[in-house]
């Protein structure tokens, strides 16, 4: 009995177990989310939807994101936490749904009537998106409950990036070998089984997240004068978020970044199919994108301490913008030599963006603190959910906008990998332009809208004054 009581009152200190556990969460999310880069090709080249239909479907479905993400965040902030914790309860149940819903998006129905194809696409994506929200919004917000230390939060953000990187290696490197035939065409019939296997791997990762992490910061309950919990007001929550300049700046920068990565994920598949004519080697680009992260991640924490998160995230983007222009104006020819040059330029671009991707989640935690300092109310769920809404809208917009932009290049989805040389070259130019514009937009948002530079962040942390009184007296890992 005494041992149990001692166990309940003693808090396990923050350490490697929390960091790797938190990494498992993004690995789980991205084992499902990263498959989105294949959705456009799957539904246009294999299922038989037109690019226009696909683009419209994604835009319509993102309206649902405008509803469910903030509601999910508000539920976490207003409902009494479950026995597994404020965030873990939702992740536990949502992980079961996400395991299967991702595979539903890849049902092999190329012979079905067109209307059925559209209905299945919309319904499957709707179910997947709902499942993803249940898991992803609590996961993103829970970093503020694991630790209040800014340096430790930066480490959690970095390890989250590691989890994402591991998942993306699986998708970008292994899948091209499995999903393309010798003629560079997508083997759509394999995608359902692959998505199911990856869904199970993601489910296992979520269970490790729940087991290895500890929610140490007690949730602050907002109670009205009459003793009741406040009711959720969608427009009030959105209005409060829009007054949070740091959150708005970070969200806009993230939108630009995700439009770039999500739209160009599909465009790069087309480029390797039709321009370089080496679709199975598109995984080299995915592997190459991991190299900057592997090199940079060990230096993120000391560089953040030296320069600050805003400064470290913003200025390297200018280097990436210059490299983006190289894709357009340098001799990136449709052969092995041109492919190597393209990979080098892409590596420089991703390296310049790695700092922002590594610390954006720590910047999100700062935005949550900034919101509390402004309003006196701590709303992890609402702030993160609205930020997540921007991320999802960007992801959907990126996927749909590239479909419309490809139409202007002359791309014909019915030709599959056999696009004319002129069209394939237009796709290359399009990729360079999207890279350049989006990286410049990221820089502007981080530098001139996001207002938490190094000095402002240190001042905010001093005013917040986190103390041990905020710690939960029980390690919920053993629930």
Phi and psi in degrees as a GROMACS rama.xvg file:
@    title "Ramachandran Plot"
@    xaxis  label "Phi"
@    yaxis  label "Psi"
@TYPE xy
-63.6667  -36.5649  UNK-2
-64.7028  -41.2285  UNK-3
-63.6759  -42.4497  UNK-4
-64.665  -39.9699  UNK-5
-64.7324  -38.088  UNK-6
-64.3274  -36.7313  UNK-7
-73.6926  -28.3395  UNK-8
-95.7259  -14.5328  UNK-9
-94.3148  126.704  UNK-10
-97.4689  125.809  UNK-11
-66.7214  129.355  UNK-12
-68.4577  155.176  UNK-13
-61.3518  136.152  UNK-14
-166.107  -160.263  UNK-15
-60.8868  -33.4755  UNK-16
-60.4586  -41.9842  UNK-17
-66.1919  -42.0283  UNK-18
-65.9509  -45.9096  UNK-19
-72.8822  -31.7803  UNK-20
-63.0101  -43.075  UNK-21
-66.863  -34.4569  UNK-22
-60.8937  -37.2765  UNK-23
-61.9949  -29.8122  UNK-24
-63.6901  -45.5952  UNK-25
-75.1032  -27.7802  UNK-26
-61.5742  -44.9998  UNK-27
-62.6465  -44.3594  UNK-28
-62.3031  -43.9934  UNK-29
-80.5575  -18.5298  UNK-30
-61.2478  -26.3239  UNK-31
-95.7956  -50.0145  UNK-32
-66.5813  -37.3473  UNK-33
-65.9956  -19.4143  UNK-34
-66.1929  -15.997  UNK-35
-58.4714  -25.7919  UNK-36
-65.3392  -16.0423  UNK-37
-99.0811  -9.2329  UNK-38
-62.3741  -44.1589  UNK-39
-62.1693  -46.6649  UNK-40
-64.7848  -38.8464  UNK-41
-61.857  -47.1233  UNK-42
-80.9721  -24.5285  UNK-43
-94.4375  -43.106  UNK-44
-87.2207  -30.4356  UNK-45
-104.315  -51.6706  UNK-46
-73.6484  -38.1218  UNK-47
108.059  17.7686  UNK-48
-78.8705  150.629  UNK-49
-77.1229  159.17  UNK-50
-59.5219  -38.9244  UNK-51
-63.8055  -46.0004  UNK-52
-59.7976  -45.2948  UNK-53
-61.2989  -46.1076  UNK-54
-61.2789  -41.4912  UNK-55
-67.2133  -41.1841  UNK-56
-57.8716  -47.3034  UNK-57
-65.0768  -40.627  UNK-58
-63.1667  -41.7718  UNK-59
-63.734  -43.8255  UNK-60
-65.7663  -27.2358  UNK-61
-72.8933  -14.2879  UNK-62
-63.2452  -36.9019  UNK-63
-61.016  -36.9149  UNK-64
-61.904  -31.7922  UNK-65
-67.671  -13.464  UNK-66
-104.295  -48.4066  UNK-67
-79.2498  -30.0729  UNK-68
-65.8169  -53.3891  UNK-69
-62.1543  -33.9447  UNK-70
-64.7472  -41.9695  UNK-71
-60.7213  -43.7087  UNK-72
-63.736  -41.0698  UNK-73
-66.3289  -36.4779  UNK-74
-60.0155  -41.1416  UNK-75
-66.6125  -34.5964  UNK-76
-80.5194  -25.9039  UNK-77
-106.933  -27.6283  UNK-78
-84.1977  153.235  UNK-79
-66.5295  131.951  UNK-80
-58.7285  144.262  UNK-81
-73.4281  174.152  UNK-82
-69.6115  -16.7933  UNK-83
-85.8395  -5.84033  UNK-84
121.015  170.452  UNK-85
-62.5476  -33.1394  UNK-86
-111.318  -35.4712  UNK-87
-66.1101  -30.2394  UNK-88
-59.5035  -45.6139  UNK-89
-67.6231  -40.4931  UNK-90
-62.9598  -40.5107  UNK-91
-60.4002  -52.4366  UNK-92
-72.9549  -37.0108  UNK-93
-67.0036  -28.1268  UNK-94
-64.214  -29.5228  UNK-95
-67.8511  -43.3169  UNK-96
-65.4044  -43.206  UNK-97
-65.2707  -30.6753  UNK-98
-58.1286  -38.209  UNK-99
-99.3097  -28.8212  UNK-100
-66.8022  -30.8062  UNK-101
-62.0018  -38.6499  UNK-102
-68.3361  -29.6768  UNK-103
-60.2895  -28.4268  UNK-104
-69.5139  -12.9135  UNK-105
-119.338  33.8383  UNK-106
-62.9927  127.187  UNK-107
-81.2858  89.4284  UNK-108
-127.225  51.7833  UNK-109
-67.314  -19.8371  UNK-110
-95.1353  -1.68145  UNK-111
-71.3607  157.748  UNK-112
-58.6587  152.624  UNK-113
-57.5966  -42.1225  UNK-114
-62.6092  -37.1572  UNK-115
-66.7284  -40.937  UNK-116
-58.6592  -45.3098  UNK-117
-63.6053  -44.4605  UNK-118
-63.7207  -44.2648  UNK-119
-64.1874  -42.4085  UNK-120
-58.8881  -47.1738  UNK-121
-68.3115  -45.5355  UNK-122
-66.1898  -44.9655  UNK-123
-62.4165  -44.3157  UNK-124
-67.0998  -36.6079  UNK-125
-59.815  -48.1168  UNK-126
-64.9537  -43.1553  UNK-127
-61.8244  -44.8903  UNK-128
-63.0416  -40.2893  UNK-129
-61.9629  -45.2465  UNK-130
-64.4654  -41.1377  UNK-131
-64.1678  -38.9268  UNK-132
-63.8193  -42.5994  UNK-133
-58.1198  -34.0283  UNK-134
-90.4366  -46.8372  UNK-135
-73.1671  -40.0382  UNK-136
-63.9434  -49.0086  UNK-137
-62.4765  -37.9892  UNK-138
-61.2816  -46.6405  UNK-139
-64.1554  -37.472  UNK-140
-77.5879  -22.3723  UNK-141
-71.7021  -12.8664  UNK-142
-60.9373  -30.9701  UNK-143
-71.5068  -17.3102  UNK-144
-93.9951  -16.8735  UNK-145
-77.0417  -39.6288  UNK-146
-157.497  152.817  UNK-147
-105.376  -3.76328  UNK-148
-76.3289  125.466  UNK-149
-58.8468  -39.7564  UNK-150
-65.6439  -40.1232  UNK-151
-70.0239  -33.9208  UNK-152
-65.8818  -37.8153  UNK-153
-63.4258  -37.2138  UNK-154
-65.7206  -41.1974  UNK-155
-60.5964  -41.5847  UNK-156
-62.3927  -41.1867  UNK-157
-64.4613  -44.8728  UNK-158
-69.4428  -30.3961  UNK-159
-59.883  -41.0205  UNK-160
-62.5728  -35.5592  UNK-161
-64.4941  -42.9697  UNK-162
-60.5089  -43.1778  UNK-163
-62.43  -40.0693  UNK-164
-63.3762  -42.6952  UNK-165
-60.917  -44.6078  UNK-166
-64.2082  -42.0924  UNK-167
-69.0868  -29.117  UNK-168
-61.406  -44.0183  UNK-169
-60.5225  -42.4984  UNK-170
-76.2405  -48.8431  UNK-171
-76.8955  -31.2177  UNK-172
-96.2906  -47.1147  UNK-173
-80.503  -43.1235  UNK-174
-61.2381  -40.3784  UNK-175
-56.7082  -31.9966  UNK-176
-68.8799  -34.4343  UNK-177
-87.2283  -26.7541  UNK-178
-101.537  -8.77632  UNK-179
-116.961  143.19  UNK-180
-89.8978  -174.392  UNK-181
-68.6973  -15.388  UNK-182
-98.2235  12.6754  UNK-183
69.7041  18.3481  UNK-184
-94.8581  148.015  UNK-185
-71.8294  132.385  UNK-186
-92.6209  82.6726  UNK-187
-62.2487  -29.1009  UNK-188
-64.0719  -17.4817  UNK-189
-87.2147  -15.8628  UNK-190
-66.4287  -33.9886  UNK-191
-62.2001  -49.1679  UNK-192
-64.84  -41.237  UNK-193
-61.3114  -44.6253  UNK-194
-65.085  -35.2639  UNK-195
-66.7082  -43.2216  UNK-196
-62.8254  -43.5071  UNK-197
-68.2022  -33.0444  UNK-198
-62.8733  -39.8062  UNK-199
-67.3888  -40.1866  UNK-200
-61.3945  -39.7997  UNK-201
-64.5165  -39.0596  UNK-202
-60.3239  -44.2695  UNK-203
-61.3984  -40.7915  UNK-204
-62.1587  -39.8571  UNK-205
-64.4007  -36.8193  UNK-206
-65.8953  -34.9933  UNK-207
-68.5149  -38.3021  UNK-208
-56.7173  -48.5163  UNK-209
-64.4028  -35.9357  UNK-210
-77.3841  -37.7447  UNK-211
-92.2009  -20.5935  UNK-212
-98.3607  157.669  UNK-213
-129.91  129.236  UNK-214
-84.5245  105.211  UNK-215
-95.4178  -26.8622  UNK-216
-92.0563  117.791  UNK-217
-65.0866  133.621  UNK-218
-65.4634  133.549  UNK-219
-85.823  119.924  UNK-220
-85.7498  128.257  UNK-221
-89.7214  118.647  UNK-222
-123.65  134.276  UNK-223
-77.9122  171.505  UNK-224
-58.2535  -30.9803  UNK-225
-83.2354  4.74183  UNK-226
86.6235  0.554358  UNK-227
-96.8015  156.464  UNK-228
-73.0961  141.659  UNK-229
-67.3775  146.44  UNK-230
-83.4397  148.465  UNK-231
-73.1468  130.478  UNK-232
-120.732  108.244  UNK-233
-56.5037  -47.2597  UNK-234
-71.3961  -33.1839  UNK-235
-66.4325  -42.7579  UNK-236
-63.5992  -43.2827  UNK-237
-66.1219  -39.8417  UNK-238
-63.5032  -40.2203  UNK-239
-64.1086  -40.376  UNK-240
-63.792  -42.5375  UNK-241
-67.1598  -20.0249  UNK-242
-84.6351  -7.8235  UNK-243
-89.6745  94.1347  UNK-244
-59.4558  -38.0932  UNK-245
-62.9463  -45.4597  UNK-246
-65.3149  -38.8496  UNK-247
-64.9615  -46.0591  UNK-248
-61.8945  -43.8428  UNK-249
-64.9889  -41.5123  UNK-250
-64.2402  -43.7163  UNK-251
-64.1692  -39.9654  UNK-252
-64.3456  -40.6605  UNK-253
-67.5657  -37.7617  UNK-254
-59.0648  -45.6966  UNK-255
-62.1718  -41.5389  UNK-256
-65.6736  -40.8797  UNK-257
-77.249  -32.7747  UNK-258
-59.5099  -40.8241  UNK-259
-64.2615  -53.7752  UNK-260
-70.5286  -40.3824  UNK-261
-75.1934  -38.4408  UNK-262
-70.1155  -40.3575  UNK-263
-79.7104  -13.9217  UNK-264
-60.0476  -46.5732  UNK-265
-72.2198  -39.9484  UNK-266
-63.8983  -37.9616  UNK-267
-65.5202  -34.2942  UNK-268
-60.6426  -43.8106  UNK-269
-63.7704  -41.9605  UNK-270
-60.2487  -45.5337  UNK-271
-72.0011  -28.912  UNK-272
-68.3587  -50.7496  UNK-273
-106.159  -25.8522  UNK-274
-95.6129  -57.1339  UNK-275
-83.4286  -18.9096  UNK-276
55.6258  42.2089  UNK-277
-141.634  62.7501  UNK-278
-59.8483  -37.3248  UNK-279
-69.0504  -16.0384  UNK-280
-91.8288  2.61891  UNK-281
-62.872  -21.4391  UNK-282
-63.4655  -24.7054  UNK-283
-60.2479  -36.2413  UNK-284
-67.4407  -42.3158  UNK-285
-60.8798  -42.4232  UNK-286
-66.9302  -39.2599  UNK-287
-63.1217  -32.8846  UNK-288
-68.1754  -21.6084  UNK-289
-79.8957  -23.7202  UNK-290
-59.7052  -47.7907  UNK-291
-58.4135  -39.4571  UNK-292
-64.2508  -42.8777  UNK-293
-62.3316  -36.1401  UNK-294
-76.6247  -40.6174  UNK-295
-83.4716  -37.1008  UNK-296
-50.9284  -43.5345  UNK-297
-61.8259  -20.1466  UNK-298
-99.9305  -1.34519  UNK-299
-62.2772  -50.2042  UNK-300
-60.429  -51.6276  UNK-301
-63.7463  -33.3671  UNK-302
-70.1095  -36.2187  UNK-303
-63.1471  -44.192  UNK-304
-62.8171  -32.6884  UNK-305
-81.2006  -45.4784  UNK-306
-108.827  -26.636  UNK-307
100.238  154.004  UNK-308
-68.1088  -44.894  UNK-309
-60.9518  -47.2737  UNK-310
-63.6345  -42.4528  UNK-311
-69.6119  -32.0054  UNK-312
-76.0049  -34.8554  UNK-313
-83.4917  -54.8968  UNK-314
-64.8518  -36.5236  UNK-315
-60.8831  -21.4072  UNK-316
-62.7256  -26.5169  UNK-317
-65.5831  -33.8486  UNK-318
-65.4202  -42.634  UNK-319
-63.8826  -35.6312  UNK-320
-63.5198  -39.7343  UNK-321
-66.1636  -43.2083  UNK-322
-63.294  -31.378  UNK-323
-62.403  -38.9979  UNK-324
-65.6005  -26.8215  UNK-325
-63.7006  -32.2103  UNK-326
-62.1593  -32.2131  UNK-327
-82.8687  -45.5644  UNK-328
-102.17  -18.5378  UNK-329
-83.2833  160.365  UNK-330
-75.1219  74.1333  UNK-331
-85.6588  86.8628  UNK-332
-83.1098  157.808  UNK-333
-80.1806  57.5058  UNK-334
-148.093  -175.52  UNK-335
-61.3512  -38.5125  UNK-336
-63.9877  -45.2187  UNK-337
-64.5512  -35.8951  UNK-338
-64.879  -40.1872  UNK-339
-62.5126  -43.8858  UNK-340
-62.1592  -41.5984  UNK-341
-62.259  -41.7308  UNK-342
-64.711  -38.8734  UNK-343
-64.4764  -46.3219  UNK-344
-63.3428  -41.0323  UNK-345
-64.3885  -36.5571  UNK-346
-64.0949  -42.4743  UNK-347
-62.6983  -42.3067  UNK-348
-61.5732  -48.0025  UNK-349
-69.0059  -33.2906  UNK-350
-62.2274  -39.6673  UNK-351
-69.6162  -23.7415  UNK-352
-94.3023  -11.9965  UNK-353
-63.2417  -37.11  UNK-354
-60.2426  -46.8754  UNK-355
-63.871  -44.078  UNK-356
-64.4635  -30.5565  UNK-357
-75.7363  -28.5938  UNK-358
-118.475  3.98296  UNK-359
-62.4997  -30.9297  UNK-360
-73.3278  -33.9086  UNK-361
-67.4483  -34.5685  UNK-362
-67.2802  -32.9809  UNK-363
-63.4923  -42.7181  UNK-364
-61.3369  -37.0997  UNK-365
-64.1132  -37.8721  UNK-366
-64.161  -35.6865  UNK-367
-65.8264  -44.0297  UNK-368
-62.4111  -40.9594  UNK-369
-62.7144  -38.749  UNK-370
-62.9633  -43.2472  UNK-371
-65.5145  -39.3793  UNK-372
-64.6807  -35.3923  UNK-373
-74.8966  -43.5888  UNK-374
-105.294  -19.1485  UNK-375
81.9542  3.394  UNK-376
-122.599  132.062  UNK-377
-93.3959  118.177  UNK-378
-128.323  67.9762  UNK-379
-57.6052  -47.6742  UNK-380
-63.5638  -46.5544  UNK-381
-66.1779  -45.938  UNK-382
-64.468  -47.299  UNK-383
-66.0542  -39.4513  UNK-384
-64.3104  -39.0952  UNK-385
-69.4347  -38.0847  UNK-386
-62.9034  -42.5689  UNK-387
-63.3034  -35.1132  UNK-388
-57.5315  -46.0767  UNK-389
-60.1326  -40.5444  UNK-390
-62.5063  -44.4938  UNK-391
-69.9298  -40.0798  UNK-392
-60.7791  -40.3617  UNK-393
-64.6681  -41.239  UNK-394
-62.4153  -46.3405  UNK-395
-67.3358  -42.3429  UNK-396
-64.8351  -38.4662  UNK-397
-62.265  -43.7443  UNK-398
-66.1825  -40.2043  UNK-399
-76.5565  -39.0313  UNK-400
-66.439  -34.0484  UNK-401
-68.6053  -30.6192  UNK-402
-63.5419  -43.4416  UNK-403
-70.8965  -39.4234  UNK-404
-66.4144  -35.0035  UNK-405
-63.1173  -31.182  UNK-406
-60.0198  -39.9959  UNK-407
-70.5721  -20.8294  UNK-408
-78.6875  -11.7296  UNK-409
95.7829  5.96315  UNK-410
-62.2226  135.21  UNK-411
-121.439  110.676  UNK-412
-64.3231  -24.8691  UNK-413
-71.2176  -17.5059  UNK-414
-85.3158  -10.4992  UNK-415
59.8293  -124.55  UNK-416
-79.5169  -12.2058  UNK-417
-92.1386  60.4179  UNK-418
-84.4578  147.269  UNK-419
-58.6507  152.362  UNK-420
-57.9022  -40.9074  UNK-421
-62.4538  -41.0137  UNK-422
-65.482  -44.8945  UNK-423
-60.6692  -38.4519  UNK-424
-66.9144  -36.9002  UNK-425
-62.0976  -35.4235  UNK-426
-64.1879  -40.7668  UNK-427
-59.7391  -47.2635  UNK-428
-62.9544  -40.4953  UNK-429
-59.5979  -43.2894  UNK-430
-61.0222  -45.0646  UNK-431
-61.5616  -41.4225  UNK-432
-64.8425  -43.9812  UNK-433
-63.3979  -43.1176  UNK-434
-56.3205  -51.7473  UNK-435
-62.7169  -48.1298  UNK-436
-63.728  -45.133  UNK-437
-68.1524  -36.4431  UNK-438
-70.5043  -36.6779  UNK-439
-66.7591  -38.4316  UNK-440
-64.1033  -40.5692  UNK-441
-57.8851  -47.2773  UNK-442
-59.712  -46.8314  UNK-443
-60.9204  -44.4594  UNK-444
-65.4636  -41.5942  UNK-445
-73.9307  -36.0297  UNK-446
-82.0969  -38.5181  UNK-447
-112.941  -12.6229  UNK-448
-110.429  -51.872  UNK-449
-61.3218  122.419  UNK-450
-111.172  18.0787  UNK-451
-108.122  78.4675  UNK-452
-76.767  -173.178  UNK-453
-59.4019  -47.5041  UNK-454
-65.8955  -41.4846  UNK-455
-64.9705  -36.9376  UNK-456
-67.2084  -43.3057  UNK-457
-63.727  -40.1431  UNK-458
-64.724  -40.1923  UNK-459
-64.514  -44.6343  UNK-460
-62.0071  -37.3318  UNK-461
-64.3312  -40.4406  UNK-462
-69.9814  -33.2438  UNK-463
-65.5742  -40.8846  UNK-464
55.2267  52.6671  UNK-465
-60.9199  135.565  UNK-466
-130.607  170.368  UNK-467
-64.477  -16.3647  UNK-468
-64.6985  -19.2116  UNK-469
-82.6432  -12.3356  UNK-470
-72.6875  143.779  UNK-471
-74.7531  140.57  UNK-472
-85.0373  14.0487  UNK-473
-147.596  135.818  UNK-474
-83.4057  112.186  UNK-475
-80.2522  -0.672501  UNK-476
-61.3472  -23.2516  UNK-477
-95.4423  6.81773  UNK-478
